[in-house]
Amino acid sequence: MSCHFRVASENAKFGQPEVNLGLIPGYGGTQRLTALVGKGKAMELCMTAHMADANEALQWGLVNHVTTQESLLERTKDILNIINTKSPMALSRVITCINQAGHSNGYQTEIQEFGACFQTADMKEGGGAFLEKRKPVFA
């Protein structure tokens, strides 16, 4: 749940079974699950210890993609190949901002990071490529 996004094979199972042991999910389990699936679904999953299959997890937003076991690594590499064509500087700032979503300073962080992008080589390359109708090449 702490990954930027999640790709699962169709045979994956997801759950928070800790209440069966007289425990609660730890290491951010209650917090991350709530952020991903919402308060009501997180309460249900943590209180019932329901083990969800990959398609349920996809429906709830716990995973981003479900694929076969055989194509799991290839699907993940496909996503990575797309990301690798983007501005590394902008990607880093996206991660920073999204990690602040829901915090009291989330909007302020976004304002600062957005403004900081304008004086970068990546923004100049991306803007120039757009105007020249070509794909950008980021360093």
PyRosetta script that sets phi, psi and omega in degrees:
from pyrosetta import init, pose_from_sequence

init()
pose = pose_from_sequence("MSCHFRVASENAKFGQPEVNLGLIPGYGGTQRLTALVGKGKAMELCMTAHMADANEALQWGLVNHVTTQESLLERTKDILNIINTKSPMALSRVITCINQAGHSNGYQTEIQEFGACFQTADMKEGGGAFLEKRKPVFA")
pose.set_psi(1, -14.7)
pose.set_omega(1, -178.7)
pose.set_phi(2, -91.9)
pose.set_psi(2, 2.2)
pose.set_omega(2, 177.7)
pose.set_phi(3, -76.7)
pose.set_psi(3, 157.7)
pose.set_omega(3, 178.4)
pose.set_phi(4, -62.6)
pose.set_psi(4, -38.5)
pose.set_omega(4, 171.2)
pose.set_phi(5, -154.2)
pose.set_psi(5, 166.0)
pose.set_omega(5, -172.4)
pose.set_phi(6, -130.9)
pose.set_psi(6, 133.0)
pose.set_omega(6, 175.4)
pose.set_phi(7, -118.2)
pose.set_psi(7, 129.2)
pose.set_omega(7, -176.2)
pose.set_phi(8, -123.8)
pose.set_psi(8, 150.7)
pose.set_omega(8, 171.4)
pose.set_phi(9, -83.8)
pose.set_psi(9, 157.4)
pose.set_omega(9, -173.7)
pose.set_phi(10, -63.5)
pose.set_psi(10, -16.3)
pose.set_omega(10, 179.6)
pose.set_phi(11, -96.1)
pose.set_psi(11, 4.4)
pose.set_omega(11, -178.3)
pose.set_phi(12, -68.6)
pose.set_psi(12, 151.6)
pose.set_omega(12, 175.5)
pose.set_phi(13, -127.1)
pose.set_psi(13, 143.2)
pose.set_omega(13, -178.1)
pose.set_phi(14, -131.8)
pose.set_psi(14, 139.3)
pose.set_omega(14, 177.8)
pose.set_phi(15, -173.0)
pose.set_psi(15, 168.6)
pose.set_omega(15, 175.1)
pose.set_phi(16, -125.4)
pose.set_psi(16, 78.8)
pose.set_omega(16, -172.8)
pose.set_phi(17, -84.0)
pose.set_psi(17, 9.4)
pose.set_omega(17, -172.1)
pose.set_phi(18, -59.1)
pose.set_psi(18, -31.6)
pose.set_omega(18, -179.4)
pose.set_phi(19, -63.2)
pose.set_psi(19, -23.0)
pose.set_omega(19, 175.5)
pose.set_phi(20, -65.8)
pose.set_psi(20, -19.5)
pose.set_omega(20, -178.9)
pose.set_phi(21, -106.9)
pose.set_psi(21, 6.5)
pose.set_omega(21, -177.3)
pose.set_phi(22, 76.9)
pose.set_psi(22, 23.9)
pose.set_omega(22, -179.0)
pose.set_phi(23, -122.1)
pose.set_psi(23, 176.2)
pose.set_omega(23, 170.0)
pose.set_phi(24, -118.6)
pose.set_psi(24, 158.3)
pose.set_omega(24, 174.7)
pose.set_phi(25, -59.4)
pose.set_psi(25, 134.3)
pose.set_omega(25, -179.6)
pose.set_phi(26, -113.5)
pose.set_psi(26, -171.8)
pose.set_omega(26, 178.4)
pose.set_phi(27, 53.2)
pose.set_psi(27, 38.9)
pose.set_omega(27, 178.2)
pose.set_phi(28, 85.1)
pose.set_psi(28, 6.3)
pose.set_omega(28, -177.0)
pose.set_phi(29, -58.0)
pose.set_psi(29, -43.4)
pose.set_omega(29, 179.5)
pose.set_phi(30, -70.3)
pose.set_psi(30, -36.2)
pose.set_omega(30, -176.9)
pose.set_phi(31, -73.6)
pose.set_psi(31, -46.6)
pose.set_omega(31, -178.5)
pose.set_phi(32, -68.1)
pose.set_psi(32, -42.1)
pose.set_omega(32, 179.3)
pose.set_phi(33, -60.5)
pose.set_psi(33, -44.0)
pose.set_omega(33, 179.4)
pose.set_phi(34, -61.5)
pose.set_psi(34, -41.6)
pose.set_omega(34, 179.1)
pose.set_phi(35, -64.6)
pose.set_psi(35, -33.8)
pose.set_omega(35, -176.8)
pose.set_phi(36, -82.1)
pose.set_psi(36, -42.3)
pose.set_omega(36, -170.8)
pose.set_phi(37, -115.4)
pose.set_psi(37, -6.7)
pose.set_omega(37, -179.0)
pose.set_phi(38, 95.1)
pose.set_psi(38, 160.1)
pose.set_omega(38, -173.5)
pose.set_phi(39, -62.5)
pose.set_psi(39, -47.9)
pose.set_omega(39, -176.4)
pose.set_phi(40, -62.4)
pose.set_psi(40, -46.8)
pose.set_omega(40, -179.5)
pose.set_phi(41, -68.4)
pose.set_psi(41, -38.5)
pose.set_omega(41, 177.8)
pose.set_phi(42, -62.8)
pose.set_psi(42, -43.6)
pose.set_omega(42, 177.1)
pose.set_phi(43, -58.1)
pose.set_psi(43, -48.3)
pose.set_omega(43, -178.8)
pose.set_phi(44, -60.2)
pose.set_psi(44, -48.7)
pose.set_omega(44, -177.3)
pose.set_phi(45, -64.6)
pose.set_psi(45, -43.2)
pose.set_omega(45, -178.9)
pose.set_phi(46, -72.1)
pose.set_psi(46, -32.2)
pose.set_omega(46, -177.3)
pose.set_phi(47, -84.5)
pose.set_psi(47, -26.6)
pose.set_omega(47, -179.6)
pose.set_phi(48, -99.2)
pose.set_psi(48, -16.6)
pose.set_omega(48, -175.4)
pose.set_phi(49, 61.4)
pose.set_psi(49, 27.2)
pose.set_omega(49, 178.9)
pose.set_phi(50, -60.6)
pose.set_psi(50, 133.9)
pose.set_omega(50, 175.5)
pose.set_phi(51, -96.8)
pose.set_psi(51, 115.2)
pose.set_omega(51, -176.8)
pose.set_phi(52, -91.0)
pose.set_psi(52, 146.0)
pose.set_omega(52, 172.8)
pose.set_phi(53, -85.8)
pose.set_psi(53, 174.3)
pose.set_omega(53, -174.6)
pose.set_phi(54, -61.1)
pose.set_psi(54, -38.3)
pose.set_omega(54, -178.7)
pose.set_phi(55, -69.9)
pose.set_psi(55, -36.2)
pose.set_omega(55, 173.7)
pose.set_phi(56, -62.9)
pose.set_psi(56, -45.4)
pose.set_omega(56, -179.9)
pose.set_phi(57, -59.6)
pose.set_psi(57, -38.6)
pose.set_omega(57, 176.9)
pose.set_phi(58, -65.3)
pose.set_psi(58, -45.7)
pose.set_omega(58, -179.6)
pose.set_phi(59, -60.5)
pose.set_psi(59, -36.8)
pose.set_omega(59, -178.3)
pose.set_phi(60, -83.8)
pose.set_psi(60, -10.1)
pose.set_omega(60, -177.2)
pose.set_phi(61, 87.7)
pose.set_psi(61, 11.2)
pose.set_omega(61, 178.2)
pose.set_phi(62, -74.4)
pose.set_psi(62, -30.3)
pose.set_omega(62, 173.1)
pose.set_phi(63, -126.2)
pose.set_psi(63, 156.3)
pose.set_omega(63, -179.3)
pose.set_phi(64, -91.0)
pose.set_psi(64, -32.5)
pose.set_omega(64, -176.3)
pose.set_phi(65, -144.6)
pose.set_psi(65, 147.6)
pose.set_omega(65, 172.5)
pose.set_phi(66, -125.3)
pose.set_psi(66, 134.2)
pose.set_omega(66, -179.5)
pose.set_phi(67, -143.3)
pose.set_psi(67, 175.9)
pose.set_omega(67, 177.4)
pose.set_phi(68, -71.4)
pose.set_psi(68, 160.3)
pose.set_omega(68, 176.6)
pose.set_phi(69, -59.1)
pose.set_psi(69, -41.2)
pose.set_omega(69, -176.7)
pose.set_phi(70, -64.6)
pose.set_psi(70, -32.2)
pose.set_omega(70, -176.7)
pose.set_phi(71, -105.5)
pose.set_psi(71, 10.6)
pose.set_omega(71, -178.2)
pose.set_phi(72, -59.5)
pose.set_psi(72, -52.6)
pose.set_omega(72, -178.1)
pose.set_phi(73, -64.8)
pose.set_psi(73, -41.5)
pose.set_omega(73, -180.0)
pose.set_phi(74, -64.1)
pose.set_psi(74, -41.2)
pose.set_omega(74, 179.2)
pose.set_phi(75, -63.6)
pose.set_psi(75, -42.1)
pose.set_omega(75, 178.8)
pose.set_phi(76, -64.4)
pose.set_psi(76, -41.6)
pose.set_omega(76, 177.3)
pose.set_phi(77, -64.4)
pose.set_psi(77, -36.3)
pose.set_omega(77, 177.2)
pose.set_phi(78, -59.7)
pose.set_psi(78, -44.3)
pose.set_omega(78, 178.5)
pose.set_phi(79, -64.0)
pose.set_psi(79, -45.2)
pose.set_omega(79, 179.0)
pose.set_phi(80, -60.9)
pose.set_psi(80, -39.8)
pose.set_omega(80, 178.8)
pose.set_phi(81, -61.7)
pose.set_psi(81, -37.2)
pose.set_omega(81, 176.3)
pose.set_phi(82, -66.5)
pose.set_psi(82, -47.8)
pose.set_omega(82, -179.1)
pose.set_phi(83, -60.2)
pose.set_psi(83, -37.3)
pose.set_omega(83, -178.3)
pose.set_phi(84, -66.6)
pose.set_psi(84, -10.9)
pose.set_omega(84, 176.6)
pose.set_phi(85, -90.0)
pose.set_psi(85, -3.6)
pose.set_omega(85, -175.7)
pose.set_phi(86, -96.1)
pose.set_psi(86, 167.7)
pose.set_omega(86, 179.7)
pose.set_phi(87, -65.5)
pose.set_psi(87, 119.0)
pose.set_omega(87, 177.7)
pose.set_phi(88, -59.5)
pose.set_psi(88, -38.5)
pose.set_omega(88, 179.3)
pose.set_phi(89, -63.7)
pose.set_psi(89, -45.3)
pose.set_omega(89, -179.8)
pose.set_phi(90, -66.9)
pose.set_psi(90, -39.8)
pose.set_omega(90, 178.1)
pose.set_phi(91, -60.2)
pose.set_psi(91, -43.7)
pose.set_omega(91, 178.6)
pose.set_phi(92, -60.4)
pose.set_psi(92, -41.5)
pose.set_omega(92, -179.8)
pose.set_phi(93, -71.6)
pose.set_psi(93, -33.9)
pose.set_omega(93, 174.6)
pose.set_phi(94, -60.6)
pose.set_psi(94, -46.8)
pose.set_omega(94, 179.8)
pose.set_phi(95, -59.8)
pose.set_psi(95, -45.7)
pose.set_omega(95, 178.4)
pose.set_phi(96, -57.0)
pose.set_psi(96, -48.1)
pose.set_omega(96, -177.6)
pose.set_phi(97, -66.8)
pose.set_psi(97, -46.4)
pose.set_omega(97, -178.3)
pose.set_phi(98, -65.0)
pose.set_psi(98, -35.2)
pose.set_omega(98, 176.5)
pose.set_phi(99, -65.4)
pose.set_psi(99, -19.9)
pose.set_omega(99, 177.6)
pose.set_phi(100, -93.8)
pose.set_psi(100, -5.9)
pose.set_omega(100, -179.4)
pose.set_phi(101, -56.9)
pose.set_psi(101, 132.7)
pose.set_omega(101, 179.6)
pose.set_phi(102, 88.5)
pose.set_psi(102, -11.9)
pose.set_omega(102, 176.0)
pose.set_phi(103, -89.0)
pose.set_psi(103, 162.2)
pose.set_omega(103, -176.5)
pose.set_phi(104, -63.0)
pose.set_psi(104, -24.6)
pose.set_omega(104, -178.7)
pose.set_phi(105, -104.6)
pose.set_psi(105, 14.7)
pose.set_omega(105, -177.2)
pose.set_phi(106, -58.9)
pose.set_psi(106, -48.2)
pose.set_omega(106, -178.8)
pose.set_phi(107, -68.0)
pose.set_psi(107, -38.4)
pose.set_omega(107, 179.3)
pose.set_phi(108, -64.7)
pose.set_psi(108, -40.8)
pose.set_omega(108, 177.1)
pose.set_phi(109, -60.3)
pose.set_psi(109, -44.2)
pose.set_omega(109, 180.0)
pose.set_phi(110, -62.6)
pose.set_psi(110, -42.9)
pose.set_omega(110, 178.9)
pose.set_phi(111, -59.4)
pose.set_psi(111, -46.0)
pose.set_omega(111, -179.5)
pose.set_phi(112, -65.1)
pose.set_psi(112, -46.1)
pose.set_omega(112, -177.7)
pose.set_phi(113, -67.3)
pose.set_psi(113, -39.4)
pose.set_omega(113, 178.1)
pose.set_phi(114, -60.9)
pose.set_psi(114, -49.5)
pose.set_omega(114, -179.7)
pose.set_phi(115, -61.9)
pose.set_psi(115, -37.5)
pose.set_omega(115, -178.4)
pose.set_phi(116, -66.9)
pose.set_psi(116, -22.9)
pose.set_omega(116, -178.8)
pose.set_phi(117, -67.1)
pose.set_psi(117, -27.7)
pose.set_omega(117, -169.8)
pose.set_phi(118, -67.2)
pose.set_psi(118, -22.3)
pose.set_omega(118, -178.6)
pose.set_phi(119, -102.7)
pose.set_psi(119, 19.1)
pose.set_omega(119, -175.6)
pose.set_phi(120, -100.8)
pose.set_psi(120, 155.8)
pose.set_omega(120, 175.7)
pose.set_phi(121, -63.1)
pose.set_psi(121, -35.2)
pose.set_omega(121, 179.7)
pose.set_phi(122, -64.2)
pose.set_psi(122, -39.7)
pose.set_omega(122, 178.8)
pose.set_phi(123, -67.4)
pose.set_psi(123, -38.8)
pose.set_omega(123, 178.7)
pose.set_phi(124, -65.2)
pose.set_psi(124, -42.2)
pose.set_omega(124, 178.3)
pose.set_phi(125, -65.5)
pose.set_psi(125, -46.4)
pose.set_omega(125, -179.6)
pose.set_phi(126, -63.2)
pose.set_psi(126, -45.0)
pose.set_omega(126, 178.6)
pose.set_phi(127, -65.2)
pose.set_psi(127, -42.7)
pose.set_omega(127, 178.3)
pose.set_phi(128, -63.4)
pose.set_psi(128, -42.9)
pose.set_omega(128, 179.2)
pose.set_phi(129, -62.7)
pose.set_psi(129, -39.7)
pose.set_omega(129, 178.4)
pose.set_phi(130, -61.7)
pose.set_psi(130, -48.1)
pose.set_omega(130, -178.8)
pose.set_phi(131, -66.0)
pose.set_psi(131, -32.7)
pose.set_omega(131, 179.9)
pose.set_phi(132, -88.8)
pose.set_psi(132, 2.8)
pose.set_omega(132, 178.2)
pose.set_phi(133, 56.4)
pose.set_psi(133, 47.1)
pose.set_omega(133, 176.8)
pose.set_phi(134, -134.9)
pose.set_psi(134, 166.7)
pose.set_omega(134, 176.7)
pose.set_phi(135, -78.7)
pose.set_psi(135, 137.1)
pose.set_omega(135, 178.9)
pose.set_phi(136, -70.9)
pose.set_psi(136, 152.6)
pose.set_omega(136, 174.9)
pose.set_phi(137, -122.4)
pose.set_psi(137, 107.5)
pose.set_omega(137, -178.1)
pose.set_phi(138, -94.1)
pose.set_psi(138, 144.0)
pose.set_omega(138, -179.2)
pose.set_phi(139, -70.2)
pose.dump_pdb("model.pdb")
